Amino acid sequence: MNRLHTTAAALLVFALAGSGCARNKNLPTRLAPSRVTTIAVNSYLWRAAVDTVSFAPLLQANPASGVIITDWYTNPKAPGERIKLTVAVLDPDLRADALRVTAAREVNQNGAWVEAPVSAATVQKLEDIILTRARDLRRSSVPG
């Protein structure tokens, strides 16, 4: 696992009680060249977002709309908490405002899942991780 994935996983362990190593191998992480110019999202941001949140089971990953939604994820080491993430890639340009991450967190209280707060800093950190990964992907694909 590279440093970026390790950082993302560690962030979720401490901030949301979630990390893991399950991968969703059947999700599209790359867009065909013909689709890069016809869709409204940045392919580097898309791939970075899928890579970053793929520790959780994915409910939806639509490169045409740029939306990634995870199912609830419970870390086996913290069975009383679970998280759910939504990532939206909003623009064809690789910019910070082309990405929006939202997170939901629930805790189990007396057998019922109850909404719990998620730190804004946690969501910002996830966005930063995705943006850094996208920039790294772009740099590695540009010759020179």
N, CA, C and O atoms as a GROMACS GRO file, in nm:
protein
  576
    1MET      N    1   0.086  -0.117   0.000
    1MET     CA    2   0.000   0.000   0.000
    1MET      C    3   0.090   0.124   0.000
    1MET      O    4   0.181   0.134   0.083
    2ASN      N    5   0.067   0.217  -0.091
    2ASN     CA    6   0.153   0.333  -0.097
    2ASN      C    7   0.119   0.433   0.013
    2ASN      O    8   0.022   0.415   0.087
    3ARG      N    9   0.200   0.535   0.023
    3ARG     CA   10   0.187   0.633   0.130
    3ARG      C   11   0.051   0.703   0.129
    3ARG      O   12  -0.006   0.728   0.235
    4LEU      N   13   0.000   0.734   0.011
    4LEU     CA   14  -0.129   0.802  -0.001
    4LEU      C   15  -0.241   0.714   0.054
    4LEU      O   16  -0.325   0.762   0.130
    5HIS      N   17  -0.242   0.586   0.015
    5HIS     CA   18  -0.345   0.496   0.066
    5HIS      C   19  -0.330   0.478   0.216
    5HIS      O   20  -0.430   0.473   0.288
    6THR      N   21  -0.208   0.470   0.265
    6THR     CA   22  -0.185   0.454   0.407
    6THR      C   23  -0.236   0.576   0.483
    6THR      O   24  -0.300   0.562   0.587
    7THR      N   25  -0.209   0.694   0.430
    7THR     CA   26  -0.256   0.817   0.493
    7THR      C   27  -0.407   0.823   0.495
    7THR      O   28  -0.467   0.859   0.597
    8ALA      N   29  -0.471   0.788   0.384
    8ALA     CA   30  -0.617   0.789   0.378
    8ALA      C   31  -0.675   0.690   0.479
    8ALA      O   32  -0.771   0.723   0.550
    9ALA      N   33  -0.620   0.573   0.484
    9ALA     CA   34  -0.670   0.471   0.576
    9ALA      C   35  -0.650   0.515   0.721
    9ALA      O   36  -0.740   0.499   0.803
   10ALA      N   37  -0.534   0.570   0.752
   10ALA     CA   38  -0.507   0.615   0.888
   10ALA      C   39  -0.601   0.728   0.928
   10ALA      O   40  -0.651   0.731   1.041
   11LEU      N   41  -0.626   0.818   0.836
   11LEU     CA   42  -0.717   0.929   0.863
   11LEU      C   43  -0.854   0.875   0.902
   11LEU      O   44  -0.915   0.921   0.998
   12LEU      N   45  -0.902   0.779   0.826
   12LEU     CA   46  -1.034   0.726   0.854
   12LEU      C   47  -1.038   0.642   0.981
   12LEU      O   48  -1.141   0.639   1.049
   13VAL      N   49  -0.929   0.576   1.014
   13VAL     CA   50  -0.924   0.499   1.138
   13VAL      C   51  -0.942   0.592   1.257
   13VAL      O   52  -1.021   0.564   1.347
   14PHE      N   53  -0.867   0.702   1.256
   14PHE     CA   54  -0.868   0.791   1.371
   14PHE      C   55  -0.987   0.886   1.371
   14PHE      O   56  -1.041   0.916   1.478
   15ALA      N   57  -1.028   0.934   1.256
   15ALA     CA   58  -1.133   1.034   1.253
   15ALA      C   59  -1.272   0.975   1.238
   15ALA      O   60  -1.368   1.030   1.292
   16LEU      N   61  -1.285   0.866   1.168
   16LEU     CA   62  -1.417   0.809   1.142
   16LEU      C   63  -1.428   0.666   1.188
   16LEU      O   64  -1.534   0.604   1.172
   17ALA      N   65  -1.324   0.611   1.244
   17ALA     CA   66  -1.320   0.471   1.284
   17ALA      C   67  -1.342   0.380   1.165
   17ALA      O   68  -1.414   0.281   1.173
   18GLY      N   69  -1.278   0.415   1.054
   18GLY     CA   70  -1.292   0.331   0.936
   18GLY      C   71  -1.164   0.326   0.857
   18GLY      O   72  -1.106   0.429   0.825
   19SER      N   73  -1.120   0.206   0.824
   19SER     CA   74  -1.014   0.184   0.729
   19SER      C   75  -1.022   0.038   0.690
   19SER      O   76  -1.096  -0.038   0.752
   20GLY      N   77  -0.950   0.000   0.591
   20GLY     CA   78  -0.957  -0.140   0.553
   20GLY      C   79  -0.874  -0.168   0.432
   20GLY      O   80  -0.801  -0.082   0.382
   21CYS      N   81  -0.886  -0.290   0.384
   21CYS     CA   82  -0.805  -0.326   0.270
   21CYS      C   83  -0.886  -0.392   0.159
   21CYS      O   84  -0.828  -0.438   0.061
   22ALA      N   85  -1.017  -0.399   0.174
   22ALA     CA   86  -1.098  -0.457   0.066
   22ALA      C   87  -1.092  -0.366  -0.056
   22ALA      O   88  -1.093  -0.244  -0.043
   23ARG      N   89  -1.085  -0.425  -0.171
   23ARG     CA   90  -1.076  -0.348  -0.295
   23ARG      C   91  -1.195  -0.381  -0.383
   23ARG      O   92  -1.248  -0.492  -0.378
   24ASN      N   93  -1.236  -0.288  -0.462
   24ASN     CA   94  -1.345  -0.307  -0.556
   24ASN      C   95  -1.282  -0.312  -0.695
   24ASN      O   96  -1.275  -0.211  -0.765
   25LYS      N   97  -1.239  -0.429  -0.734
   25LYS     CA   98  -1.162  -0.446  -0.857
   25LYS      C   99  -1.244  -0.424  -0.984
   25LYS      O  100  -1.187  -0.395  -1.089
   26ASN      N  101  -1.375  -0.438  -0.976
   26ASN     CA  102  -1.456  -0.430  -1.097
   26ASN      C  103  -1.505  -0.289  -1.129
   26ASN      O  104  -1.584  -0.271  -1.222
   27LEU      N  105  -1.462  -0.188  -1.054
   27LEU     CA  106  -1.504  -0.052  -1.081
   27LEU      C  107  -1.410   0.015  -1.180
   27LEU      O  108  -1.289  -0.010  -1.179
   28PRO      N  109  -1.465   0.100  -1.265
   28PRO     CA  110  -1.380   0.168  -1.363
   28PRO      C  111  -1.294   0.274  -1.295
   28PRO      O  112  -1.347   0.366  -1.234
   29THR      N  113  -1.162   0.262  -1.306
   29THR     CA  114  -1.073   0.363  -1.251
   29THR      C  115  -1.012   0.447  -1.361
   29THR      O  116  -0.954   0.553  -1.334
   30ARG      N  117  -1.023   0.402  -1.482
   30ARG     CA  118  -0.970   0.477  -1.596
   30ARG      C  119  -1.083   0.502  -1.695
   30ARG      O  120  -1.174   0.420  -1.711
   31LEU      N  121  -1.075   0.613  -1.760
   31LEU     CA  122  -1.173   0.646  -1.862
   31LEU      C  123  -1.108   0.629  -1.998
   31LEU      O  124  -0.993   0.667  -2.018
   32ALA      N  125  -1.182   0.574  -2.090
   32ALA     CA  126  -1.131   0.559  -2.226
   32ALA      C  127  -1.104   0.698  -2.283
   32ALA      O  128  -1.177   0.792  -2.253
   33PRO      N  129  -0.998   0.713  -2.366
   33PRO     CA  130  -0.966   0.844  -2.421
   33PRO      C  131  -1.084   0.911  -2.490
   33PRO      O  132  -1.098   1.034  -2.483
   34SER      N  133  -1.168   0.834  -2.555
   34SER     CA  134  -1.284   0.894  -2.622
   34SER      C  135  -1.383   0.954  -2.522
   34SER      O  136  -1.458   1.045  -2.557
   35ARG      N  137  -1.385   0.902  -2.400
   35ARG     CA  138  -1.478   0.952  -2.300
   35ARG      C  139  -1.423   1.072  -2.225
   35ARG      O  140  -1.500   1.148  -2.168
   36VAL      N  141  -1.292   1.090  -2.223
   36VAL     CA  142  -1.233   1.200  -2.148
   36VAL      C  143  -1.281   1.334  -2.200
   36VAL      O  144  -1.302   1.426  -2.122
   37THR      N  145  -1.299   1.346  -2.330
   37THR     CA  146  -1.342   1.474  -2.386
   37THR      C  147  -1.493   1.489  -2.390
   37THR      O  148  -1.542   1.598  -2.418
   38THR      N  149  -1.569   1.382  -2.363
   38THR     CA  150  -1.713   1.392  -2.374
   38THR      C  151  -1.783   1.392  -2.238
   38THR      O  152  -1.904   1.416  -2.233
   39ILE      N  153  -1.712   1.366  -2.131
   39ILE     CA  154  -1.776   1.370  -2.000
   39ILE      C  155  -1.738   1.499  -1.929
   39ILE      O  156  -1.648   1.571  -1.972
   40ALA      N  157  -1.807   1.527  -1.824
   40ALA     CA  158  -1.789   1.655  -1.756
   40ALA      C  159  -1.705   1.645  -1.630
   40ALA      O  160  -1.709   1.735  -1.546
   41VAL      N  161  -1.628   1.538  -1.615
   41VAL     CA  162  -1.544   1.525  -1.495
   41VAL      C  163  -1.399   1.500  -1.533
   41VAL      O  164  -1.368   1.454  -1.643
   42ASN      N  165  -1.311   1.532  -1.441
   42ASN     CA  166  -1.168   1.513  -1.463
   42ASN      C  167  -1.131   1.367  -1.436
   42ASN      O  168  -1.160   1.314  -1.329
   43SER      N  169  -1.067   1.304  -1.533
   43SER     CA  170  -1.036   1.161  -1.520
   43SER      C  171  -0.932   1.135  -1.410
   43SER      O  172  -0.936   1.028  -1.348
   44TYR      N  173  -0.841   1.228  -1.385
   44TYR     CA  174  -0.743   1.209  -1.276
   44TYR      C  175  -0.812   1.216  -1.141
   44TYR      O  176  -0.784   1.136  -1.052
   45LEU      N  177  -0.903   1.313  -1.125
   45LEU     CA  178  -0.979   1.322  -1.000
   45LEU      C  179  -1.066   1.198  -0.981
   45LEU      O  180  -1.078   1.145  -0.870
   46TRP      N  181  -1.126   1.152  -1.090
   46TRP     CA  182  -1.210   1.032  -1.083
   46TRP      C  183  -1.129   0.913  -1.032
   46TRP      O  184  -1.169   0.846  -0.937
   47ARG      N  185  -1.017   0.887  -1.097
   47ARG     CA  186  -0.936   0.770  -1.059
   47ARG      C  187  -0.884   0.783  -0.916
   47ARG      O  188  -0.885   0.686  -0.841
   48ALA      N  189  -0.840   0.902  -0.879
   48ALA     CA  190  -0.789   0.924  -0.743
   48ALA      C  191  -0.900   0.903  -0.640
   48ALA      O  192  -0.876   0.847  -0.533
   49ALA      N  193  -1.020   0.948  -0.671
   49ALA     CA  194  -1.132   0.933  -0.578
   49ALA      C  195  -1.167   0.785  -0.561
   49ALA      O  196  -1.187   0.739  -0.448
   50VAL      N  197  -1.175   0.710  -0.671
   50VAL     CA  198  -1.205   0.567  -0.662
   50VAL      C  199  -1.097   0.496  -0.582
   50VAL      O  200  -1.126   0.414  -0.495
   51ASP      N  201  -0.970   0.528  -0.611
   51ASP     CA  202  -0.859   0.465  -0.537
   51ASP      C  203  -0.869   0.493  -0.388
   51ASP      O  204  -0.848   0.404  -0.306
   52THR      N  205  -0.901   0.616  -0.353
   52THR     CA  206  -0.899   0.658  -0.213
   52THR      C  207  -1.013   0.596  -0.132
   52THR      O  208  -0.990   0.556  -0.017
   53VAL      N  209  -1.132   0.586  -0.186
   53VAL     CA  210  -1.246   0.537  -0.108
   53VAL      C  211  -1.276   0.389  -0.130
   53VAL      O  212  -1.373   0.338  -0.075
   54SER      N  213  -1.196   0.321  -0.210
   54SER     CA  214  -1.227   0.182  -0.244
   54SER      C  215  -1.205   0.083  -0.130
   54SER      O  216  -1.228  -0.037  -0.148
   55PHE      N  217  -1.162   0.129  -0.014
   55PHE     CA  218  -1.155   0.040   0.102
   55PHE      C  219  -1.296   0.001   0.148
   55PHE      O  220  -1.315  -0.102   0.212
   56ALA      N  221  -1.394   0.085   0.115
   56ALA     CA  222  -1.533   0.061   0.155
   56ALA      C  223  -1.609   0.000   0.037
   56ALA      O  224  -1.571   0.021  -0.078
   57PRO      N  225  -1.715  -0.074   0.063
   57PRO     CA  226  -1.796  -0.127  -0.047
   57PRO      C  227  -1.860  -0.012  -0.123
   57PRO      O  228  -1.916   0.080  -0.063
   58LEU      N  229  -1.851  -0.016  -0.254
   58LEU     CA  230  -1.907   0.092  -0.334
   58LEU      C  231  -2.046   0.056  -0.383
   58LEU      O  232  -2.068  -0.051  -0.441
   59LEU      N  233  -2.140   0.147  -0.360
   59LEU     CA  234  -2.276   0.129  -0.409
   59LEU      C  235  -2.290   0.180  -0.551
   59LEU      O  236  -2.359   0.121  -0.634
   60GLN      N  237  -2.223   0.292  -0.578
   60GLN     CA  238  -2.233   0.354  -0.709
   60GLN      C  239  -2.100   0.417  -0.743
   60GLN      O  240  -2.036   0.481  -0.659
   61ALA      N  241  -2.058   0.398  -0.867
   61ALA     CA  242  -1.939   0.464  -0.918
   61ALA      C  243  -1.965   0.491  -1.066
   61ALA      O  244  -1.945   0.404  -1.150
   62ASN      N  245  -2.010   0.612  -1.095
   62ASN     CA  246  -2.052   0.647  -1.230
   62ASN      C  247  -1.958   0.753  -1.286
   62ASN      O  248  -1.970   0.870  -1.250
   63PRO      N  249  -1.866   0.715  -1.376
   63PRO     CA  250  -1.772   0.814  -1.429
   63PRO      C  251  -1.839   0.919  -1.517
   63PRO      O  252  -1.784   1.028  -1.534
   64ALA      N  253  -1.955   0.890  -1.572
   64ALA     CA  254  -2.024   0.989  -1.654
   64ALA      C  255  -2.079   1.103  -1.569
   64ALA      O  256  -2.075   1.219  -1.611
   65SER      N  257  -2.129   1.071  -1.450
   65SER     CA  258  -2.182   1.175  -1.362
   65SER      C  259  -2.077   1.224  -1.262
   65SER      O  260  -2.092   1.332  -1.205
   66GLY      N  261  -1.972   1.146  -1.241
   66GLY     CA  262  -1.868   1.182  -1.146
   66GLY      C  263  -1.903   1.153  -1.002
   66GLY      O  264  -1.840   1.207  -0.911
   67VAL      N  265  -2.003   1.069  -0.978
   67VAL     CA  266  -2.049   1.042  -0.842
   67VAL      C  267  -2.005   0.903  -0.796
   67VAL      O  268  -2.021   0.804  -0.867
   68ILE      N  269  -1.949   0.900  -0.677
   68ILE     CA  270  -1.908   0.776  -0.611
   68ILE      C  271  -1.978   0.774  -0.476
   68ILE      O  272  -1.967   0.869  -0.398
   69ILE      N  273  -2.049   0.665  -0.448
   69ILE     CA  274  -2.117   0.651  -0.320
   69ILE      C  275  -2.077   0.518  -0.259
   69ILE      O  276  -2.091   0.414  -0.323
   70THR      N  277  -2.027   0.522  -0.137
   70THR     CA  278  -1.995   0.397  -0.068
   70THR      C  279  -2.115   0.352   0.013
   70THR      O  280  -2.203   0.431   0.047
   71ASP      N  281  -2.117   0.225   0.042
   71ASP     CA  282  -2.214   0.171   0.136
   71ASP      C  283  -2.158   0.196   0.276
   71ASP      O  284  -2.044   0.241   0.291
   72TRP      N  285  -2.236   0.167   0.376
   72TRP     CA  286  -2.186   0.179   0.513
   72TRP      C  287  -2.068   0.085   0.531
   72TRP      O  288  -2.071  -0.031   0.489
   73TYR      N  289  -1.965   0.136   0.595
   73TYR     CA  290  -1.846   0.057   0.622
   73TYR      C  291  -1.823   0.056   0.772
   73TYR      O  292  -1.820   0.160   0.836
   74THR      N  293  -1.807  -0.064   0.826
   74THR     CA  294  -1.777  -0.080   0.968
   74THR      C  295  -1.641  -0.145   0.980
   74THR      O  296  -1.616  -0.252   0.926
   75ASN      N  297  -1.553  -0.079   1.053
   75ASN     CA  298  -1.422  -0.135   1.080
   75ASN      C  299  -1.440  -0.247   1.182
   75ASN      O  300  -1.501  -0.226   1.287
   76PRO      N  301  -1.387  -0.366   1.154
   76PRO     CA  302  -1.401  -0.477   1.250
   76PRO      C  303  -1.346  -0.444   1.388
   76PRO      O  304  -1.388  -0.504   1.488
   77LYS      N  305  -1.253  -0.350   1.396
   77LYS     CA  306  -1.196  -0.312   1.526
   77LYS      C  307  -1.283  -0.211   1.600
   77LYS      O  308  -1.261  -0.185   1.719
   78ALA      N  309  -1.383  -0.154   1.532
   78ALA     CA  310  -1.475  -0.059   1.595
   78ALA      C  311  -1.617  -0.090   1.547
   78ALA      O  312  -1.677  -0.010   1.474
   79PRO      N  313  -1.672  -0.204   1.589
   79PRO     CA  314  -1.802  -0.246   1.536
   79PRO      C  315  -1.919  -0.157   1.575
   79PRO      O  316  -2.028  -0.172   1.520
   80GLY      N  317  -1.900  -0.067   1.666
   80GLY     CA  318  -2.007   0.022   1.708
   80GLY      C  319  -2.015   0.150   1.628
   80GLY      O  320  -2.096   0.238   1.660
   81GLU      N  321  -1.934   0.164   1.524
   81GLU     CA  322  -1.936   0.283   1.439
   81GLU      C  323  -1.934   0.241   1.293
   81GLU      O  324  -1.878   0.138   1.257
   82ARG      N  325  -1.995   0.324   1.209
   82ARG     CA  326  -1.988   0.300   1.065
   82ARG      C  327  -1.988   0.433   0.992
   82ARG      O  328  -2.034   0.535   1.044
   83ILE      N  329  -1.935   0.429   0.868
   83ILE     CA  330  -1.926   0.550   0.787
   83ILE      C  331  -1.979   0.524   0.647
   83ILE      O  332  -1.984   0.410   0.600
   84LYS      N  333  -2.017   0.631   0.582
   84LYS     CA  334  -2.062   0.625   0.444
   84LYS      C  335  -2.010   0.753   0.377
   84LYS      O  336  -2.023   0.862   0.433
   85LEU      N  337  -1.951   0.738   0.257
   85LEU     CA  338  -1.891   0.852   0.188
   85LEU      C  339  -1.958   0.874   0.053
   85LEU      O  340  -2.001   0.780  -0.013
   86THR      N  341  -1.966   1.000   0.015
   86THR     CA  342  -2.009   1.037  -0.120
   86THR      C  343  -1.904   1.133  -0.174
   86THR      O  344  -1.868   1.231  -0.110
   87VAL      N  345  -1.856   1.102  -0.294
   87VAL     CA  346  -1.758   1.188  -0.361
   87VAL      C  347  -1.820   1.232  -0.493
   87VAL      O  348  -1.874   1.151  -0.568
   88ALA      N  349  -1.810   1.361  -0.520
   88ALA     CA  350  -1.858   1.413  -0.647
   88ALA      C  351  -1.744   1.487  -0.716
   88ALA      O  352  -1.688   1.581  -0.661
   89VAL      N  353  -1.711   1.443  -0.837
   89VAL     CA  354  -1.616   1.514  -0.922
   89VAL      C  355  -1.702   1.602  -1.012
   89VAL      O  356  -1.785   1.552  -1.088
   90LEU      N  357  -1.684   1.733  -1.002
   90LEU     CA  358  -1.779   1.828  -1.056
   90LEU      C  359  -1.737   1.898  -1.184
   90LEU      O  360  -1.818   1.970  -1.243
   91ASP      N  361  -1.613   1.880  -1.228
   91ASP     CA  362  -1.562   1.964  -1.335
   91ASP      C  363  -1.458   1.887  -1.416
   91ASP      O  364  -1.396   1.795  -1.363
   92PRO      N  365  -1.438   1.923  -1.541
   92PRO     CA  366  -1.334   1.857  -1.620
   92PRO      C  367  -1.192   1.905  -1.586
   92PRO      O  368  -1.094   1.844  -1.629
   93ASP      N  369  -1.180   2.012  -1.511
   93ASP     CA  370  -1.048   2.065  -1.475
   93ASP      C  371  -1.002   2.007  -1.342
   93ASP      O  372  -1.082   1.976  -1.254
   94LEU      N  373  -0.870   1.993  -1.330
   94LEU     CA  374  -0.810   1.942  -1.206
   94LEU      C  375  -0.790   2.061  -1.114
   94LEU      O  376  -0.685   2.125  -1.113
   95ARG      N  377  -0.895   2.090  -1.036
   95ARG     CA  378  -0.894   2.203  -0.943
   95ARG      C  379  -0.957   2.158  -0.811
   95ARG      O  380  -1.034   2.062  -0.807
   96ALA      N  381  -0.923   2.229  -0.705
   96ALA     CA  382  -0.977   2.195  -0.573
   96ALA      C  383  -1.129   2.208  -0.570
   96ALA      O  384  -1.195   2.128  -0.503
   97ASP      N  385  -1.185   2.305  -0.639
   97ASP     CA  386  -1.330   2.324  -0.634
   97ASP      C  387  -1.404   2.229  -0.729
   97ASP      O  388  -1.526   2.238  -0.742
   98ALA      N  389  -1.332   2.139  -0.793
   98ALA     CA  390  -1.394   2.039  -0.880
   98ALA      C  391  -1.426   1.910  -0.804
   98ALA      O  392  -1.464   1.810  -0.864
   99LEU      N  393  -1.409   1.913  -0.672
   99LEU     CA  394  -1.425   1.793  -0.590
   99LEU      C  395  -1.506   1.827  -0.465
   99LEU      O  396  -1.482   1.928  -0.400
  100ARG      N  397  -1.601   1.740  -0.435
  100ARG     CA  398  -1.678   1.757  -0.311
  100ARG      C  399  -1.691   1.621  -0.244
  100ARG      O  400  -1.737   1.524  -0.305
  101VAL      N  401  -1.652   1.615  -0.118
  101VAL     CA  402  -1.663   1.492  -0.039
  101VAL      C  403  -1.760   1.519   0.076
  101VAL      O  404  -1.750   1.622   0.144
  102THR      N  405  -1.852   1.428   0.097
  102THR     CA  406  -1.938   1.434   0.215
  102THR      C  407  -1.928   1.300   0.287
  102THR      O  408  -1.910   1.195   0.224
  103ALA      N  409  -1.941   1.305   0.417
  103ALA     CA  410  -1.931   1.184   0.498
  103ALA      C  411  -2.045   1.181   0.598
  103ALA      O  412  -2.086   1.284   0.652
  104ALA      N  413  -2.093   1.062   0.622
  104ALA     CA  414  -2.193   1.039   0.727
  104ALA      C  415  -2.135   0.936   0.822
  104ALA      O  416  -2.065   0.843   0.781
  105ARG      N  417  -2.164   0.954   0.949
  105ARG     CA  418  -2.113   0.863   1.051
  105ARG      C  419  -2.228   0.829   1.144
  105ARG      O  420  -2.308   0.915   1.181
  106GLU      N  421  -2.234   0.703   1.180
  106GLU     CA  422  -2.335   0.659   1.276
  106GLU      C  423  -2.268   0.574   1.384
  106GLU      O  424  -2.169   0.506   1.359
  107VAL      N  425  -2.325   0.580   1.503
  107VAL     CA  426  -2.280   0.496   1.614
  107VAL      C  427  -2.398   0.412   1.660
  107VAL      O  428  -2.514   0.454   1.652
  108ASN      N  429  -2.367   0.292   1.708
  108ASN     CA  430  -2.470   0.201   1.753
  108ASN      C  431  -2.497   0.228   1.902
  108ASN      O  432  -2.408   0.213   1.986
  109GLN      N  433  -2.620   0.266   1.930
  109GLN     CA  434  -2.661   0.291   2.068
  109GLN      C  435  -2.781   0.203   2.100
  109GLN      O  436  -2.890   0.222   2.045
  110ASN      N  437  -2.760   0.108   2.186
  110ASN     CA  438  -2.867   0.016   2.229
  110ASN      C  439  -2.932  -0.056   2.110
  110ASN      O  440  -3.053  -0.074   2.107
  111GLY      N  441  -2.849  -0.095   2.014
  111GLY     CA  442  -2.898  -0.172   1.900
  111GLY      C  443  -2.952  -0.089   1.785
  111GLY      O  444  -2.997  -0.146   1.685
  112ALA      N  445  -2.949   0.042   1.796
  112ALA     CA  446  -2.998   0.129   1.689
  112ALA      C  447  -2.885   0.220   1.641
  112ALA      O  448  -2.806   0.270   1.721
  113TRP      N  449  -2.879   0.240   1.509
  113TRP     CA  450  -2.778   0.329   1.453
  113TRP      C  451  -2.826   0.473   1.466
  113TRP      O  452  -2.937   0.507   1.424
  114VAL      N  453  -2.741   0.557   1.525
  114VAL     CA  454  -2.773   0.696   1.550
  114VAL      C  455  -2.669   0.784   1.483
  114VAL      O  456  -2.549   0.758   1.490
  115GLU      N  457  -2.717   0.889   1.416
  115GLU     CA  458  -2.627   0.981   1.347
  115GLU      C  459  -2.529   1.044   1.446
  115GLU      O  460  -2.565   1.080   1.558
  116ALA      N  461  -2.404   1.056   1.402
  116ALA     CA  462  -2.298   1.115   1.484
  116ALA      C  463  -2.223   1.217   1.399
  116ALA      O  464  -2.220   1.207   1.277
  117PRO      N  465  -2.163   1.315   1.464
  117PRO     CA  466  -2.094   1.420   1.386
  117PRO      C  467  -1.968   1.370   1.317
  117PRO      O  468  -1.901   1.277   1.364
  118VAL      N  469  -1.937   1.434   1.205
  118VAL     CA  470  -1.813   1.413   1.132
  118VAL      C  471  -1.742   1.547   1.129
  118VAL      O  472  -1.802   1.649   1.094
  119SER      N  473  -1.617   1.548   1.163
  119SER     CA  474  -1.540   1.671   1.164
  119SER      C  475  -1.523   1.726   1.022
  119SER      O  476  -1.494   1.651   0.929
  120ALA      N  477  -1.541   1.857   1.007
  120ALA     CA  478  -1.517   1.921   0.877
  120ALA      C  479  -1.372   1.903   0.835
  120ALA      O  480  -1.343   1.893   0.716
  121ALA      N  481  -1.282   1.899   0.931
  121ALA     CA  482  -1.140   1.879   0.901
  121ALA      C  483  -1.116   1.741   0.840
  121ALA      O  484  -1.027   1.724   0.756
  122THR      N  485  -1.194   1.642   0.880
  122THR     CA  486  -1.181   1.507   0.825
  122THR      C  487  -1.220   1.506   0.678
  122THR      O  488  -1.149   1.448   0.595
  123VAL      N  489  -1.331   1.570   0.645
  123VAL     CA  490  -1.376   1.577   0.506
  123VAL      C  491  -1.273   1.654   0.423
  123VAL      O  492  -1.242   1.614   0.311
  124GLN      N  493  -1.221   1.764   0.477
  124GLN     CA  494  -1.121   1.842   0.406
  124GLN      C  495  -0.995   1.760   0.381
  124GLN      O  496  -0.935   1.769   0.274
  125LYS      N  497  -0.955   1.681   0.479
  125LYS     CA  498  -0.836   1.596   0.464
  125LYS      C  499  -0.857   1.492   0.354
  125LYS      O  500  -0.766   1.465   0.276
  126LEU      N  501  -0.975   1.433   0.348
  126LEU     CA  502  -1.005   1.336   0.241
  126LEU      C  503  -0.998   1.404   0.104
  126LEU      O  504  -0.945   1.347   0.009
  127GLU      N  505  -1.052   1.525   0.094
  127GLU     CA  506  -1.044   1.599  -0.032
  127GLU      C  507  -0.898   1.626  -0.068
  127GLU      O  508  -0.860   1.612  -0.184
  128ASP      N  509  -0.818   1.664   0.031
  128ASP     CA  510  -0.676   1.690   0.005
  128ASP      C  511  -0.604   1.564  -0.042
  128ASP      O  512  -0.521   1.571  -0.133
  129ILE      N  513  -0.636   1.451   0.016
  129ILE     CA  514  -0.573   1.324  -0.024
  129ILE      C  515  -0.609   1.292  -0.169
  129ILE      O  516  -0.522   1.252  -0.247
  130ILE      N  517  -0.735   1.309  -0.205
  130ILE     CA  518  -0.779   1.281  -0.342
  130ILE      C  519  -0.712   1.377  -0.439
  130ILE      O  520  -0.665   1.335  -0.545
  131LEU      N  521  -0.707   1.505  -0.405
  131LEU     CA  522  -0.644   1.604  -0.493
  131LEU      C  523  -0.495   1.576  -0.512
  131LEU      O  524  -0.443   1.586  -0.623
  132THR      N  525  -0.427   1.540  -0.405
  132THR     CA  526  -0.284   1.508  -0.415
  132THR      C  527  -0.263   1.386  -0.504
  132THR      O  528  -0.173   1.385  -0.588
  133ARG      N  529  -0.345   1.285  -0.486
  133ARG     CA  530  -0.334   1.164  -0.569
  133ARG      C  531  -0.361   1.197  -0.716
  133ARG      O  532  -0.291   1.148  -0.804
  134ALA      N  533  -0.461   1.280  -0.743
  134ALA     CA  534  -0.494   1.318  -0.881
  134ALA      C  535  -0.378   1.394  -0.945
  134ALA      O  536  -0.345   1.371  -1.061
  135ARG      N  537  -0.316   1.483  -0.870
  135ARG     CA  538  -0.201   1.557  -0.924
  135ARG      C  539  -0.084   1.464  -0.951
  135ARG      O  540  -0.013   1.479  -1.051
  136ASP      N  541  -0.064   1.367  -0.862
  136ASP     CA  542   0.042   1.269  -0.885
  136ASP      C  543   0.015   1.186  -1.010
  136ASP      O  544   0.107   1.159  -1.088
  137LEU      N  545  -0.110   1.145  -1.030
  137LEU     CA  546  -0.146   1.069  -1.151
  137LEU      C  547  -0.122   1.152  -1.276
  137LEU      O  548  -0.073   1.101  -1.376
  138ARG      N  549  -0.157   1.278  -1.271
  138ARG     CA  550  -0.138   1.366  -1.387
  138ARG      C  551   0.012   1.382  -1.417
  138ARG      O  552   0.054   1.370  -1.532
  139ARG      N  553   0.090   1.408  -1.313
  139ARG     CA  554   0.235   1.423  -1.331
  139ARG      C  555   0.297   1.298  -1.391
  139ARG      O  556   0.384   1.307  -1.478
  140SER      N  557   0.253   1.182  -1.346
  140SER     CA  558   0.313   1.057  -1.397
  140SER      C  559   0.269   1.026  -1.538
  140SER      O  560   0.333   0.945  -1.606
  141SER      N  561   0.161   1.088  -1.586
  141SER     CA  562   0.115   1.060  -1.722
  141SER      C  563   0.166   1.160  -1.824
  141SER      O  564   0.156   1.136  -1.945
  142VAL      N  565   0.221   1.271  -1.778
  142VAL     CA  566   0.272   1.374  -1.870
  142VAL      C  567   0.419   1.344  -1.899
  142VAL      O  568   0.499   1.336  -1.806
  143PRO      N  569   0.454   1.328  -2.028
  143PRO     CA  570   0.594   1.300  -2.061
  143PRO      C  571   0.682   1.421  -2.031
  143PRO      O  572   0.640   1.536  -2.041
  144GLY      N  573   0.803   1.391  -1.994
  144GLY     CA  574   0.899   1.500  -1.978
  144GLY      C  575   0.952   1.508  -1.845
  144GLY      O  576   1.034   1.595  -1.817
   0.00000   0.00000   0.00000
